[in-house]
Amino acid sequence: MGPSLVLAATGGTLVAAGVVLLLERSLSRLVVGVLVLSNGVNLLILTAGGPAGTAPILPSRGGPHRALSDPLPQAMILTAIVISLASAAFVLAIAYRGGRLSGDDDVRDDIEDLRVRRESEDDVGLRAERERRAVADPSELGAREEPDSDFPGGVPRDGRRGNGRRRDGRPRGGGRRDGQ
């Protein structure tokens, strides 16, 4: 097992552990999850950068075709370290303020989120009940939904009623609309 495989496995493990910690309800675990996740991503970037080489500033001992290390992954990692430091400081500030206000570091469900979730579950239940009744007895759709000859099965799903004419171009309803 080569060193790059060990680095990739370690980076993947750190990313997985960071994601698990991010999904917890505690703010302190969230902070640790952000840090572990960023370190895992940095390790994966370093591993993806390719094999190690010599520094480009050393005098050329091996000629012009010696193996140099790629500076791009290193620059990306330095940038990622700065970003993860700023993210960690931001999450720490939020965790500290939340802990001071509530007395603990658990994230509670918002009342509005619970209400929206409950309403959406009710809507899904009502829709399923209507579909079940319509499949069991199509006549229970109601008198307001008259059949539409332009669409097989009656009224189209989007609620359009058509242009008021039959397929042959004659108006529906059997005659003139002005009462004559």
Secondary structure, DSSP 8 states (H G I E B T S, - for coil): --HHHHHHHHHHHHHHHHHHHHTSSBHHHHHHHHHHHHHHHHHHHHHHT-S--B-TTS--SS-TT--B--HHHHHHHHHHHHHHHHHHHHHHHHHHHHHHHHSS-B----HHHHHHHHHHHHHHHHHHHHHHHHHH-GGGG-TT----TTSTTSS-TT----SSB-TTS-BTTSS-SS--
